[in-house]
Amino acid sequence: MTRTVGRSIAGLSWRTGLVYLVLFAAALGAYSALWRGTPVIDGDSPQYQEVAKDLLDLRLDRFHYRTIGYPVLLALTGAADHATALLLVVSILLHLASVWMLAVVLRASGVGPRWILAFGGLLLLPPFVEPAAWIMTENLSQFTLAAGLACLVLGLSPTRYWLLGLSALAFGYAALTRPVYGALGPALAGLLLVLPRAAGSARLAWRDAARGALVIAAGWLFVLGGTAYMNYAQFGRFGLGPSVGLHLCTKTMTFVERLPDDYAAAREILVRARDAELVKRGGYHTGTQAVWGVQEELSAATGVPAEALPAYLLRMNLALIARAPVEYLLDVAKAMAGYWFPPATPLSSMRSSVLRWTWGLLHGLLVSCFFAQVIVLAGVGLFEASKRAAGVRDRALAPWSGADGAQVRAYAIAGAIVLYTMLLSCFLDIGDPRQRRPTDVLVVFLCVLGLHMWHRSVRTAVQQGTTR
């Protein structure tokens, strides 16, 4: 990591840290007053509260559809029955902690205090804090991802096992909060093993990469494997929750008519439910959510017990996708486009069209910046890799030529988390913008770090050009 000199407050320089503390205190007070009476209960909130109520006696009485990660927070803050002020305060603090941890990584990567202050100030705006005001998993998922990223990057080189262990636990708990992150641990472990040695003084040695991958994989196995085994021992169901088959129905509902006759009973129920959803007042008007209201009917018509229905639906959807792969991929492509739009939620705009346009334009600028610098850095990096493969060693255009190796690793790991979330949300679910929100802080992090790396690389190339 790039080293910094001087006193610090929890990883930030004392001046930056003091400004952060003042801004955080003001944000906590302002949002606690502005959003009094929240967190807001949304469509999925009662399901999380149901699990929280079951956890109040410190044991689960049945195998729930929702995993225990977020319900634990609800139970601890007294929000199992209704929203509480304590839940709002804790959720805002989790957001502030996420910002702080990522700011520490930026500072360790050599990003200047002005950029770090801009980073923190931007993430204190209402659109980024708003998930704290909903009884949904986005806020807690964001915290676990930020904690996992920060501990992993700071614990890689030199190896700090305690940080790597915390990272593994954080990523494991992310999966208990949102099952979409169930494969994130192995994915990141694999990424560490294939990361190229970065330019600069902070190269990632093979042994450090192997240690990091081993700890991440072991922590993932401990958290998720242990939870799955407990579910099996208590309920006879090995896994985190019965979700994949149900969620995959949201990807195939537009062409569910193409199901083979082996699934005729389920096909007719789903077609009828989808068509009703298309003209129902409110909702998505796409029919994608039809499966949630007909599970009992599906179980009765097919003769499949309720506990086995998700596995049945998974087999059914895989058979349907095999028959209509183009239609499935078209639905995925549509989801990927909508995934990057701002969520249509009222709290951050406070029902003001001016604020809604303002936050929408800000979101558009950030997403444009993100894709622009990712495309540029990746494109030039691929060009340089091609030159090296051809035996050319000129590094004048390399996007990493002015970057420390730790910066490249932080960028690659954060980018992998953002990409992973997008792919699984769009391939296995509807790809709603709400599903992107846990990674919004990482998108801003990548924008700041990527621009910093690009600026240093341009400056290095200019210096090399003037010395020739």
Beta strands, then each sheet from edge to edge (+ up, - down):
strand 1: 8-9
strand 2: 12-13
sheet 1: 1+ 2-
end
